[in-house]
C-alpha cells in the first residue's frame, strides 16, 4: 500500500519530478525558500527519508548527495488510485462513481488512455462491436 506523501514531501517530490535530473539538497532548499522559511537540515532530512522510503535514488558527490526520483508522478498517482480502488467492496460501482466525478478534461484523458490500453484488456470482437455502434 502506498502512503500518501506529506505536504513537505510532496513539495520536494514535485520539484524533483519537474526537474527530472539529479539535484542537491541546496537546490531544493533554495527553491523552497522562495515560498517559505525552511532550514537546510529540514530539507536534508525529508530527502533522506524519501530515499529510505524508496521514492528517491541518490549518488554521492564529494561529501554531499545528489537525488533523483525513482519513478514518475504519474506512477505515484496510479499507485494511490489503485490502493483506493482496492478498498472498495464493489470495484465496478466505485469506478462508476469515480467517472461521474470527472471533469470533461479528465473524461477526455480517460478516453485517450483507454484508446491506448483497451486492446490489451478487451477482446478485439468487443472493440469492433463498439466501433460499429459509434459509426
C-alpha positions in Angstrom: 0.0 0.0 0.0 1.3 3.4 -1.0 1.3 6.0 1.8 0.3 9.5 0.5 3.2 12.0 0.7 3.1 14.6 3.4 2.9 18.3 2.4 6.7 18.9 2.5 7.4 15.5 0.9 5.0 16.4 -1.9 6.6 19.8 -2.3 10.1 18.2 -2.6 8.9 15.4 -4.9 7.1 17.9 -7.2 10.3 19.8 -7.8 12.3 16.6 -8.4 9.6 15.3 -10.8 9.5 18.6 -12.7 13.3 19.0 -12.9 13.8 15.3 -13.8 17.6 15.3 -13.0 20.0 14.8 -10.2 19.7 17.6 -7.7 21.3 18.6 -4.4 19.6 19.4 -1.2 20.8 23.0 -1.6 19.0 23.4 -5.0 15.7 22.1 -3.4 16.2 24.3 -0.4 16.8 27.5 -2.4 13.6 26.8 -4.5 11.5 26.1 -1.4 12.8 29.2 0.3 11.1 31.3 -2.4 7.8 30.2 -0.8 8.6 29.7 2.9 11.3 29.8 5.6 12.8 26.4 5.9 16.1 25.1 7.2 18.7 23.1 5.2 18.6 20.3 7.8 14.8 20.0 7.4 15.1 19.6 3.6 18.0 17.2 4.0 16.0 15.1 6.5 13.0 14.9 4.2 15.1 14.0 1.2 16.9 11.3 3.2 13.5 9.9 4.4 12.2 9.9 0.8 15.4 8.0 -0.2 14.8 5.5 2.7 11.2 5.0 1.6 12.3 4.2 -2.0 10.9 7.4 -3.6 14.4 8.8 -4.4 17.7 7.4 -5.5 20.9 9.2 -4.7 24.5 9.4 -5.8 27.3 10.6 -3.7 29.3 13.6 -5.0 32.1 14.6 -2.6 30.5 14.9 0.8 27.0 15.6 -0.5 24.4 13.5 -2.3 22.5 14.3 -5.5 19.0 13.0 -5.6 16.5 12.0 -8.4 13.1 10.4 -8.3 12.8 6.6 -8.8 9.5 6.9 -10.6 7.2 9.4 -12.1 4.4 11.5 -10.6 2.0 9.6 -12.9 3.2 6.2 -11.4 2.8 7.6 -7.9 -0.8 8.8 -8.7 -1.7 5.5 -10.3 -0.5 3.6 -7.2 -2.6 5.8 -5.0 -5.6 5.3 -7.2 -5.1 1.6 -7.2 -4.9 1.5 -3.4 -8.1 3.5 -3.1 -9.9 1.2 -5.6 -8.8 -1.9 -3.7 -10.6 -0.7 -0.6 -14.0 -1.0 -2.3 -16.2 -4.0 -1.8 -17.7 -3.2 -5.3 -14.9 -2.0 -7.6 -17.2 -1.6 -10.6 -19.5 0.7 -8.6 -16.5 2.6 -7.3 -15.4 3.2 -10.9 -18.8 4.4 -12.0 -18.9 6.9 -9.1 -15.3 8.0 -9.9 -16.2 8.5 -13.6 -19.2 10.6 -12.6 -16.9 12.9 -10.6 -14.6 13.6 -13.5 -14.4 16.9 -15.3 -14.7 17.0 -19.1 -10.9 17.3 -19.3 -10.4 14.2 -17.1 -13.0 12.3 -19.2 -11.1 13.2 -22.3 -7.8 12.0 -20.7 -9.6 8.7 -19.7 -10.8 8.2 -23.3 -7.2 8.8 -24.6 -5.9 6.3 -22.1 -8.5 3.7 -23.0 -7.7 4.0 -26.7 -4.1 3.1 -25.9 -4.9 0.4 -23.3 -8.2 -1.1 -24.4 -6.7 -3.6 -26.9 -4.9 -5.3 -24.1 -7.9 -5.7 -21.9 -10.9 -6.0 -24.2 -11.1 -8.7 -26.9 -10.9 -7.4 -30.4 -14.5 -8.5 -31.2 -15.9 -6.3 -28.4 -13.9 -3.3 -29.6 -15.1 -3.9 -33.2 -18.7 -4.1 -32.0 -18.3 -0.8 -30.1 -16.8 0.9 -33.1 -19.7 -0.4 -35.3 -22.2 1.3 -32.9 -20.3 4.5 -33.0 -20.4 4.7 -36.8 
